[in-house]
Amino acid sequence: MTKPKFYLIILSLLIVVSISSFFWLRSILVAVERGYATKSQLSFFSQLGLRKILYIRFYSIENKDKNWLNIARVLAKNDGNLAYVIAKYHLQNQSNKEAKLWLLQAIRLKHHKARLLLANIHTENGENQQAKNLLQSITDDILAVKLLLTIAIIEGENTLIARYARQFKELDLASNSTQKLFYLKLEKYNIIDNGNAHTDKSCELSIAPFATNLKNLDYLAELITSPKLAPFSHYICFTPVNYISKQRLNCLHDQDDAITCDESIWENKLDKSPVKPRYLIVLVDEGGANVNDGILYLDANDTEKVLIHELAHLLGFVDEYPLPKNHLRCQGRQQSMFSHNIAVLPRYYHGTKQLVREEILAQLPWAKYISDTTPLMKKTTRGWVLGTEKSDDDTIGGFIAETCIGSDFVSVKPVNKITAMRYFEKNIPSLYFQFLSDNPQRFLMPSYSQNVKAALMQKKITP
């Protein structure tokens, strides 16, 4: 609507108003649009019943500029819908503090959607109690019950989960496919009991995945079905993703530390599972990914590449980056072979070249892949020093690795290139999968049941 047309509308509303009054009215409108109208001007304007003119001007502005916003702020003092519109405008412009203030204004004016939107914002920020306070008065609304149920899942409140799930189901799911899918998700992840046991996929190395809220459950389901995990499909399979509350997990780590949780909780957790898994994956909101014997921990920001690295640990591959000096594998030379890709051996050897080579080969799991012409050591004044000299990427030998380095021992790896066991972003060489194919069971991590035993023993020792 053009300005001339707008002012013609004003004139039609004020036929009996004098020309001087018209210009006075126009000056107030300009002051409102530019944001400097006084309280007395606005009060007088309202007393004359002229707010309709502001609405006409507001809806005539196509682009949401400063004039639009200034008019909206005036009208929103008594209009919950416009307060809600302003809040959404601020959210779109990343002004979250302003958005919250206008949502509160809309709520004071009994705006239902504003209550739901502010509750969602609180939930996203981890302010669950504030969200619950907003929702308690509208529990006849399916979206409010859905959010209350989501919060109960995050907090692991089993009684509330059951209550809100029943209430959610009693509301009209049939008419809303989105809500019906949400309810089916609760059954899929065993958040609620649907009376039907999952038919778990069975294989020699079965892994049971768990996550702590709906967002994490969906993400973990996406991770374990990623095509990037295809090379592992010959050796492992995953049971359906299941819910576990963060309260039950009782994790003990700080945000930047390796994830550690109370592993005694798994003692009887999977007794009724059709398939007894060997390993567990547990995805939590934050912390450092790691493998502790039979339990693989991830956080909600970890990618498929991180998962691939950690799965390789379960199958017997060791890190190729420097491990802490107090790490079990870095206390000294190995007494026996312990991984597909790393051996920890003496730095120096003495004896004939042939006997020393045979001694080294006897300690390398990948020995059969090493060519007779590939050197494994070099003659020095201190004896034979371990390590294949730098060569092309296709050579298989005993290359010095960063994993462990001591005063009289070093670690070696089969290839002279950076792999996923050094940096997550790299790939696992096809050669490593060949090692795995030769003997998948050879260097497996122990079952999660060992974690349970260790945790229970620790509880007995520690009062």
C-alpha positions as CSV (number, residue, x, y, z in Angstrom):
1,M,0.0,0.0,0.0
2,T,1.4,3.4,-1.0
3,K,1.7,6.3,1.4
4,P,-0.9,8.4,-0.5
5,K,-3.4,5.6,-0.2
6,F,-2.6,5.1,3.4
7,Y,-3.3,8.8,4.2
8,L,-6.5,8.7,2.2
9,I,-7.6,5.9,4.6
10,I,-6.8,8.1,7.5
11,L,-8.8,10.9,6.0
12,S,-11.8,8.6,5.5
13,L,-11.6,7.7,9.2
14,L,-11.4,11.3,10.3
15,I,-13.9,13.1,8.1
16,V,-14.9,15.4,10.9
17,V,-11.4,16.1,12.0
18,S,-9.9,19.4,11.1
19,I,-6.9,19.9,8.8
20,S,-4.8,20.9,11.8
21,S,-5.8,17.8,13.7
22,F,-4.9,15.7,10.7
23,F,-1.3,17.0,10.7
24,W,-1.1,16.5,14.4
25,L,-2.2,12.9,13.9
26,R,0.3,12.4,11.2
27,S,3.1,13.7,13.4
28,I,2.2,11.1,16.1
29,L,2.3,8.4,13.5
30,V,5.7,9.5,12.3
31,A,6.9,9.5,15.9
32,V,5.6,5.9,16.5
33,E,7.2,4.7,13.3
34,R,10.5,6.3,14.2
35,G,10.3,5.1,17.8
36,Y,10.2,8.3,19.7
37,A,6.5,8.7,20.5
38,T,5.9,9.8,24.1
39,K,3.7,7.9,26.6
40,S,1.3,10.8,26.7
41,Q,1.0,10.8,22.9
42,L,0.4,7.1,22.8
43,S,-2.1,7.3,25.6
44,F,-4.1,10.1,23.9
45,F,-3.9,8.2,20.6
46,S,-5.4,5.1,22.3
47,Q,-8.1,7.1,24.1
48,L,-9.3,8.4,20.7
49,G,-9.7,4.8,19.5
50,L,-7.3,5.4,16.7
51,R,-5.2,2.2,17.1
52,K,-6.8,0.9,14.0
53,I,-4.8,3.4,12.0
54,L,-1.6,1.8,13.5
55,Y,-2.7,-1.6,12.4
56,I,-3.5,-0.4,8.9
57,R,0.0,1.2,8.7
58,F,1.6,-1.9,10.2
59,Y,0.1,-4.3,7.7
60,S,0.9,-1.9,4.8
61,I,4.7,-2.3,5.4
62,E,5.8,-5.2,3.3
63,N,9.5,-5.3,4.5
64,K,10.1,-5.8,8.1
65,D,12.1,-2.6,8.7
66,K,12.6,-0.4,11.8
67,N,9.3,1.3,11.1
68,W,7.5,-2.0,11.1
69,L,9.2,-3.1,14.4
70,N,8.4,0.2,16.1
71,I,4.7,0.1,15.3
72,A,4.6,-3.6,16.4
73,R,6.2,-2.8,19.7
74,V,3.5,-0.2,20.4
75,L,0.6,-2.5,19.4
76,A,2.1,-5.6,21.2
77,K,1.6,-4.0,24.6
78,N,-2.0,-5.1,24.3
79,D,-1.8,-7.7,21.5
80,G,-0.4,-11.1,22.3
81,N,-0.3,-12.2,18.7
82,L,1.9,-9.3,17.7
83,A,4.2,-9.9,20.8
84,Y,4.6,-13.4,19.5
85,V,5.3,-12.1,15.9
86,I,8.0,-9.8,17.3
87,A,9.5,-12.7,19.3
88,K,9.8,-14.8,16.2
89,Y,11.3,-11.9,14.4
90,H,14.1,-11.6,17.0
91,L,14.7,-15.3,17.0
92,Q,15.2,-15.2,13.2
93,N,17.7,-12.4,13.8
94,Q,19.6,-14.3,16.6
95,S,18.4,-11.8,19.3
96,N,17.4,-14.5,21.8
97,K,17.3,-12.3,24.8
98,E,14.8,-9.9,23.1
99,A,12.8,-12.9,21.8
100,K,12.3,-14.2,25.4
101,L,11.1,-10.9,26.6
102,W,8.5,-10.6,23.9
103,L,7.4,-14.2,24.5
104,L,6.9,-13.5,28.1
105,Q,4.8,-10.5,27.1
106,A,2.7,-12.7,24.7
107,I,2.2,-15.2,27.5
108,R,1.0,-12.5,29.9
109,L,-1.6,-11.7,27.1
110,K,-2.7,-15.4,27.1
111,H,-0.9,-16.4,23.9
112,H,-0.8,-20.2,23.8
113,K,1.9,-20.7,21.1
114,A,4.2,-18.3,22.9
115,R,4.1,-20.6,25.9
116,L,5.1,-23.6,23.8
117,L,7.8,-21.8,21.9
118,L,9.4,-20.4,25.1
119,A,9.3,-23.9,26.7
120,N,11.1,-25.3,23.6
121,I,13.8,-22.6,23.9
122,H,14.2,-23.5,27.6
123,T,14.5,-27.2,26.8
124,E,17.1,-26.6,24.0
125,N,19.1,-24.6,26.6
126,G,18.9,-27.4,29.2
127,E,16.5,-25.3,31.3
128,N,14.1,-28.1,31.9
129,Q,12.4,-26.8,35.0
130,Q,11.5,-23.5,33.5
131,A,10.1,-25.4,30.5
132,K,8.0,-27.6,32.8
133,N,6.7,-24.6,34.7
134,L,5.4,-23.1,31.4
135,L,3.8,-26.4,30.2
136,Q,2.0,-27.6,33.4
137,S,-1.1,-25.4,32.7
138,I,-1.6,-26.6,29.1
139,T,-1.3,-30.4,29.5
140,D,-4.4,-30.9,27.4
141,D,-2.3,-29.8,24.3
142,I,-0.6,-32.7,22.5
143,L,2.5,-30.5,21.8
144,A,2.9,-29.6,25.4
145,V,2.6,-33.2,26.5
146,K,5.1,-34.2,23.8
147,L,7.6,-31.7,25.2
148,L,7.0,-32.8,28.8
149,L,7.6,-36.4,27.7
150,T,10.8,-35.4,25.9
151,I,12.0,-33.6,29.1
152,A,11.1,-36.7,31.2
153,I,13.2,-38.8,28.8
154,I,16.2,-36.4,29.0
155,E,16.0,-36.5,32.8
156,G,15.3,-40.3,33.0
157,E,12.1,-39.9,35.1
158,N,10.5,-43.3,34.4
159,T,7.3,-42.5,36.3
160,L,6.7,-39.3,34.3
161,I,7.7,-41.0,31.0
162,A,4.9,-43.6,31.6
163,R,2.4,-41.0,32.6
164,Y,3.0,-38.6,29.7
165,A,3.2,-41.5,27.2
166,R,-0.3,-42.6,28.3
167,Q,-1.6,-39.1,28.1
168,F,0.1,-38.6,24.7
169,K,-1.5,-41.7,23.3
170,E,-5.0,-40.8,24.6
171,L,-4.8,-37.5,22.6
172,D,-5.8,-37.6,19.0
173,L,-2.8,-39.3,17.4
174,A,-4.8,-40.7,14.4
175,S,-5.4,-37.3,12.9
176,N,-1.7,-36.3,13.1
177,S,0.8,-38.5,11.4
178,T,3.8,-36.6,12.8
179,Q,2.7,-37.3,16.4
180,K,1.9,-40.9,15.6
181,L,5.5,-41.3,14.3
182,F,6.8,-39.8,17.5
183,Y,4.9,-42.3,19.5
184,L,6.2,-45.2,17.3
185,K,9.7,-43.9,18.0
186,L,9.1,-44.3,21.7
187,E,8.4,-47.9,21.1
188,K,11.2,-48.4,18.6
189,Y,13.8,-47.3,21.2
190,N,12.2,-49.2,24.1
191,I,11.5,-45.9,25.9
192,I,8.0,-47.4,26.5
193,D,7.1,-51.1,26.6
194,N,5.0,-52.0,23.6
195,G,4.8,-55.7,24.6
196,N,6.8,-56.9,21.6
197,A,10.4,-57.8,22.0
198,H,12.8,-56.7,19.3
199,T,14.1,-59.4,16.9
200,D,17.7,-58.5,17.4
201,K,20.1,-59.1,14.5
202,S,22.5,-61.9,15.6
203,C,26.1,-62.3,14.5
204,E,29.4,-63.5,16.0
205,L,30.2,-60.0,17.4
206,S,27.0,-58.3,18.4
207,I,27.1,-54.7,19.7
208,A,24.2,-53.2,21.6
209,P,23.9,-49.3,21.1
210,F,22.4,-47.0,23.8
211,A,21.8,-43.3,24.0
212,T,20.3,-40.9,26.5
213,N,17.6,-38.8,24.7
214,L,15.6,-38.8,21.6
215,K,18.0,-36.6,19.6
216,N,20.9,-38.8,20.6
217,L,19.0,-42.0,19.8
218,D,18.2,-40.8,16.3
219,Y,21.8,-39.7,15.8
220,L,23.2,-43.0,17.0
221,A,20.8,-44.9,14.7
222,E,22.0,-42.8,11.8
223,L,25.7,-43.4,12.8
224,I,25.5,-47.2,12.9
225,T,23.7,-47.4,9.6
226,S,26.2,-45.2,7.8
227,P,27.6,-46.7,4.5
228,K,31.0,-45.7,5.8
229,L,30.8,-48.6,8.3
230,A,30.3,-51.2,5.5
231,P,33.8,-52.7,5.8
232,F,33.0,-53.7,9.4
233,S,29.8,-55.5,8.4
234,H,31.7,-58.8,7.9
235,Y,32.7,-58.8,11.5
236,I,30.1,-57.0,13.6
237,C,26.4,-56.3,13.7
238,F,24.3,-53.9,15.8
239,T,21.2,-54.7,17.8
240,P,18.4,-52.0,17.7
241,V,19.3,-48.8,19.4
242,N,17.9,-48.5,22.9
243,Y,17.2,-45.8,25.5
244,I,19.1,-45.5,28.8
245,S,18.7,-42.5,31.1
246,K,21.7,-40.4,32.0
247,Q,20.7,-40.8,35.6
248,R,21.0,-44.5,35.3
249,L,24.4,-44.2,33.6
250,N,25.7,-42.0,36.4
251,C,28.6,-40.7,34.3
252,L,31.5,-39.3,36.3
253,H,33.6,-37.3,33.7
254,D,33.9,-33.5,33.1
255,Q,33.0,-32.1,29.7
256,D,36.5,-32.3,28.2
257,D,37.5,-35.6,29.8
258,A,37.2,-39.1,28.4
259,I,33.7,-40.4,29.0
260,T,33.5,-42.6,32.1
261,C,30.3,-43.9,33.7
262,D,29.2,-46.4,36.3
263,E,29.6,-49.7,34.5
264,S,28.1,-51.8,37.2
265,I,24.7,-50.8,36.0
266,W,24.9,-53.2,33.1
267,E,25.0,-56.2,35.4
268,N,21.5,-57.5,34.6
269,K,20.4,-54.9,32.0
270,L,20.6,-57.2,29.0
271,D,19.4,-60.4,30.6
272,K,16.1,-60.4,28.7
273,S,17.7,-59.5,25.4
274,P,17.1,-62.2,22.7
275,V,20.8,-61.7,21.7
276,K,23.6,-61.5,24.3
277,P,25.9,-58.8,22.9
278,R,29.6,-58.8,23.4
279,Y,30.0,-55.1,23.3
280,L,28.1,-51.9,24.1
281,I,28.1,-48.5,22.5
282,V,27.0,-45.6,24.8
283,L,26.4,-42.2,23.3
284,V,26.1,-39.3,25.8
285,D,25.9,-35.5,25.4
286,E,29.5,-34.6,25.9
287,G,32.9,-36.0,26.7
288,G,35.8,-37.7,24.9
289,A,35.2,-40.8,22.9
290,N,37.1,-43.9,24.0
291,V,36.9,-47.6,24.4
292,N,37.1,-49.2,27.8
293,D,37.4,-52.9,27.3
294,G,34.0,-53.9,26.0
295,I,32.2,-50.5,26.2
296,L,32.6,-47.9,23.5
297,Y,31.7,-44.3,24.5
298,L,30.8,-41.5,22.1
299,D,29.5,-38.0,22.5
300,A,26.8,-36.3,20.5
301,N,29.3,-34.4,18.3
302,D,31.3,-37.4,17.2
303,T,31.2,-38.4,13.5
304,E,31.2,-41.7,11.7
305,K,35.0,-41.4,11.4
306,V,35.3,-41.3,15.2
307,L,33.0,-44.3,15.5
308,I,35.1,-46.1,12.9
309,H,38.3,-45.4,14.9
310,E,36.7,-46.7,18.1
311,L,35.2,-49.8,16.5
312,A,38.7,-50.6,15.2
313,H,39.8,-50.6,18.9
314,L,37.2,-53.2,19.7
315,L,38.4,-55.4,16.9
316,G,42.1,-55.2,18.0
317,F,43.7,-52.2,16.5
318,V,45.8,-49.9,18.7
319,D,46.3,-46.1,18.4
320,E,49.2,-45.0,16.3
321,Y,49.5,-41.6,18.0
322,P,51.5,-41.3,21.3
323,L,49.9,-43.0,24.2
324,P,50.6,-41.9,27.8
325,K,53.8,-43.2,29.2
326,N,51.8,-45.0,32.0
327,H,49.6,-46.8,29.4
328,L,49.6,-50.6,29.9
329,R,51.1,-51.2,26.5
330,C,53.9,-48.7,27.0
331,Q,55.4,-50.1,30.2
332,G,58.0,-52.1,28.3
333,R,58.6,-54.5,25.4
334,Q,55.7,-56.8,24.7
335,Q,55.6,-60.3,26.2
336,S,53.3,-61.5,23.4
337,M,51.5,-60.0,20.4
338,F,48.5,-57.9,21.4
339,S,47.2,-56.1,18.3
340,H,46.9,-56.3,14.6
341,N,48.8,-53.1,13.8
342,I,51.3,-52.3,16.7
343,A,54.2,-54.3,18.2
344,V,56.3,-53.0,21.1
345,L,59.8,-54.4,20.7
346,P,63.4,-53.9,21.8
347,R,65.2,-50.9,20.2
348,Y,68.5,-52.8,19.8
349,Y,69.3,-56.4,18.9
350,H,72.6,-58.4,18.9
351,G,73.4,-61.5,16.8
352,T,73.6,-62.5,13.2
353,K,71.5,-60.6,10.7
354,Q,69.4,-63.7,10.0
355,L,68.7,-64.6,13.6
356,V,67.8,-61.1,14.5
357,R,65.4,-60.8,11.6
358,E,63.8,-64.1,12.6
359,E,63.4,-62.9,16.2
360,I,61.7,-59.7,15.0
361,L,59.4,-61.5,12.6
362,A,58.3,-63.8,15.3
363,Q,56.9,-60.8,17.2
364,L,55.1,-59.1,14.3
365,P,51.4,-60.2,13.7
366,W,51.7,-59.1,10.1
367,A,55.0,-61.0,9.5
368,K,53.7,-63.1,6.6
369,Y,53.0,-60.0,4.6
370,I,56.6,-58.7,4.8
371,S,58.8,-59.3,1.7
372,D,62.1,-61.1,2.2
373,T,63.8,-58.1,0.7
374,T,62.3,-55.5,3.1
375,P,64.8,-54.6,5.8
376,L,63.6,-54.6,9.4
377,M,66.7,-53.2,11.1
378,K,70.0,-51.4,10.4
379,K,73.5,-52.1,11.6
380,T,75.0,-49.5,14.1
381,T,77.8,-49.4,16.6
382,R,75.3,-50.3,19.3
383,G,74.0,-53.4,17.4
384,W,71.1,-53.8,15.1
385,V,68.6,-50.9,15.5
386,L,64.9,-51.8,14.8
387,G,63.0,-50.1,12.1
388,T,62.3,-50.2,8.3
389,E,63.8,-47.2,6.5
390,K,61.4,-44.8,4.9
391,S,60.0,-46.2,1.6
392,D,57.0,-46.0,-0.6
393,D,53.5,-46.4,0.8
394,D,53.0,-49.9,-0.5
395,T,55.9,-51.4,1.4
396,I,54.9,-53.5,4.4
397,G,57.6,-53.7,7.1
398,G,58.3,-52.6,10.7
399,F,58.1,-48.8,10.6
400,I,58.6,-46.8,13.8
401,A,55.3,-45.7,15.3
402,E,54.5,-42.9,17.8
403,T,52.5,-45.2,20.0
404,C,55.1,-46.1,22.6
405,I,58.7,-45.0,22.9
406,G,60.9,-45.9,25.9
407,S,64.6,-45.9,26.8
408,D,65.1,-49.5,25.5
409,F,62.0,-50.2,23.4
410,V,60.0,-48.7,20.5
411,S,56.7,-49.5,18.8
412,V,56.4,-50.4,15.1
413,K,53.6,-50.5,12.6
414,P,53.1,-52.3,9.3
415,V,52.9,-49.3,7.0
416,N,54.7,-46.0,6.4
417,K,51.6,-43.8,6.2
418,I,49.1,-42.0,8.4
419,T,46.0,-44.1,9.0
420,A,42.7,-43.7,10.9
421,M,44.4,-45.0,14.0
422,R,46.5,-41.8,14.0
423,Y,44.0,-39.3,12.7
424,F,40.2,-39.9,12.6
425,E,40.0,-38.1,9.3
426,K,42.2,-40.7,7.5
427,N,41.1,-44.1,6.3
428,I,41.8,-47.6,7.6
429,P,44.0,-49.2,5.0
430,S,42.6,-52.2,3.2
431,L,45.6,-54.1,4.5
432,Y,44.3,-53.7,8.0
433,F,41.0,-55.3,7.0
434,Q,43.0,-58.1,5.5
435,F,44.7,-58.7,8.9
436,L,41.2,-58.8,10.4
437,S,40.0,-61.2,7.8
438,D,42.9,-63.6,8.5
439,N,41.9,-64.0,12.2
440,P,38.9,-61.8,13.4
441,Q,39.0,-63.2,16.9
442,R,42.7,-62.9,17.5
443,F,43.0,-59.5,19.3
444,L,39.4,-58.7,20.3
445,M,38.7,-56.5,23.3
446,P,37.1,-58.5,26.1
447,S,33.3,-58.5,26.6
448,Y,31.5,-55.7,28.4
449,S,30.8,-58.3,31.2
450,Q,34.5,-57.8,32.2
451,N,33.7,-54.1,32.7
452,V,30.8,-55.1,35.0
453,K,32.9,-57.4,37.1
454,A,35.6,-54.8,37.5
455,A,33.1,-52.1,38.5
456,L,31.4,-54.4,41.0
457,M,34.8,-55.3,42.5
458,Q,35.8,-51.7,42.7
459,K,32.6,-50.9,44.6
460,K,33.4,-53.7,47.1
461,I,36.9,-52.3,47.6
462,T,35.7,-48.7,47.9
463,P,33.3,-48.2,50.8
